[in-house]
């Protein structure tokens, strides 16, 4: 009788171990198979791609916070910010080297970040940290034609379109996302640049944003000289 009970106990233990192993395998398969990819295309009203457009994607069921890049650079060359648009996660620090032939004095009076870098050339100032979400408009107190943009976001997935207007966002868990588009040249209203997109677990999801209005000939908004504190 004791041997029979021992046999039954061992059998039950094997069944329990098998169930546990099956559950673990199911969890591994579930988590390894949910990574999807979103391909976004931003097209103007004439059918051509819009480059340097910021795209953010926020899951309707928030899963994780945005990853903070250790360092991002916005250079100054030929009396221009290079690149003109930078998109970063909230909490990222940005370096502003001046590799131009002349000195610049970078500033911003945007609500998301107000700062001034005294007149300089080369790599003089420490990086500037952008803690708060929002659009930061940059200017130079010496050269009014210079304008740059730091787009600070808390979205876990973001990037900029290439010259053809395309952007691939990989490693996205399957689910529904709120996708937004922004560019200093786009004149369509902000409400029309928001989309709800479902990203599949295994297939590539493609989404096209067709603009209705003409693009601006020069970027907006621009820094206001009236805000400069002399």
N, C-alpha and C positions, 0 to 999 in steps of 0.2 A: 504493500500500500504506500509506504514511504517513497519507494522508487517511482511509483506511478505519479505521485504528487510532485516529485522533483522533476519528472519528465514534463508534466503539464506546466510547471513554473518556467522551465527553460523555454518551452515552446512559446509561452506568453511573452517572455522577455525578447525572444527573437522577433516576434510579431511587432512588439513595441519599438524595437530598434529599427525594424524595416520601415515602420510608419514615420519615425523620426527622420530617417535618412531620406525618405520620399519627400517629406515636408521641406527639408533643407535643400534638396535638389530643385524643388518647385520654386523656392524663394530665390535661388541662384538664377534659375532660368527666367523668372519674372523680372528680376532687377537687371539682368544682362540684356534683356530683349526690349526694353522700353525706350532706349535711346533713339530718337528720331532726328530728322534734319529738316530745317525750313529754308527754302530758297525764296528770297524776296526780290522782285524786280520793280524798280521805280521808273516809270515811263512818262515823258512829257506828253502834251496833247498832240504832238506831231509824230509820236511813236518812237522817239529816241530816248536812250537811257539817261538818267540824271545821276551824275557822280557826286560824291561827297555828301550824300543824303544820310542822315542819322536814322537808324532803325533800332527800335527797342522792342523786346518781347517779354511780357510779364504773365506768368501762369495765373489763371483765375483762382486756382487752388495753390497758394504760395508754398513752395517746397524748400527753397534755400535762398540765402542772401547772395548778393553779387560778389564775385571774386574781385579783390582789390589788386590792381597791377602795382608792382613795386615802384615803377618809374615810367613816366611818359614825357616826351620831349616835344615842345613847340619852338621851332627855331625862328630866326629872323634873317631873311636874305632878300636882297634886291628890293628893299622898302616894302616887305610883305611878311606876314606870319606864315610859316611853313611847317605843317600844313595849315590851311586856313581854318579848318574845322577839326577839333579833337573831341572824341567822346570817351569818357572815363567813368568808372564806378565811383560813387561817393566815398570819400576817404583817400582817394589817390592823390599823390603829389606829382606836380608837373614842373619840369625844368624849362627855363626860358633863356637858352644861350643866344648870344647875338653874334652871328657870323657874318654880319653885314660890314660894309666898308665905312659906315657911319654909326654914330651912337644913337641909342633909342632909350625912351623912357616909357616903359610899359605900365598900364594902369587899367583898372576896372572899377566901375561904380555900380555893378549889378548887385541885386539883392542877395543872390546866391553866394557872391564873394566880392568883397571890396578890398583892393590892395594897390600899392604903388611900388614900382621898382625904380629907384633913382637912376639918372642918366648913366649909361654904361655901354661897354663893348666887351666881347668875349664871354667867358663864363665866370661871372662875378657873384651873382646872388644865389642863395640856397633855393631848393625847390619850394614851390608854393603848394600847400595842401588844400584840396577842395573837398570840404566836409559835407556840404549841403547840396541836395538835388536842385537842379535848375540850370538855366542858360546864363553863362557868363560871357559878356561882350567885352572884348579887349581893344584897346587903342594905344596910340603912342602920342605923348604930349608934344613931340617935335614934328611928327609927320601925320597930318590929319587924314591922309588917304589910307593909312594902315588900319585894318580891322581884322580881328580874329575871334574865334568862338570856341569856348570850352563847354561842351554839353555834358553836364554831370547827371548821372542817373543811378537809381537804386534798382533798376531792372536787372535780373540775373543774366539776361542774354541781350547783347547789343553789338553794334558795329556800324561801319560806314559802307555805302555802296561804292563799287569801283567805277571806272570811267564808262562802263557799259550799263550802269544802273543796277548791277546785281550784287547780292550779298547772300552768303551761305552761313547759316547758324546751325552748328552741329551739336550733338550730344544733348538734345533736348528731350526730357521725358515726355511720353505721350500725354496729350491732354489739350485743353482749350487755353488759348493765349490772347492777350490784348496786345496787338501790334500797333505801334505808332511810327510815323515818319515825320522828319523835320529837316528842313534845309533853309539857309538864309536866302535862297533864290526862289523857293516855292511860295506862290501867292494863294494857293488854295487854303481855305479856312482850316483851322486845327481840327475841328470836329469831323471834317471829311477825310482826315488823314489817319483816323483810328479804325482798325479792323479787328473783328473777332475771328481767329483762325484756329482750326483744329489740326494738331500735329499728330500724325500716326506713329505707331511704335516701330515699324520696320521700314515703311516706304518713305521716300522723299516727298515732302509736301511743298508744292510750288504755289506762290501767291503773287499776284501782280497788282501793283498800285498805279492806276492810270490817272494822271493829273488832268484837270479840266481847264484851268487858267494858264495863261502864258507865264513863263518864268520871268523874274526880275532881271534887269540888265546889270544891276549892282546889288551886293548883299545888304540885307536888312535884318535886324536893327543895327544901327551904328552907334558908336560911343558919342555922347554929347559933351561938347567942349564946355557947355554951361555948368556941368557938374564938377569940373576940375577945381580942386582946392589949391589956390596959389598960396 
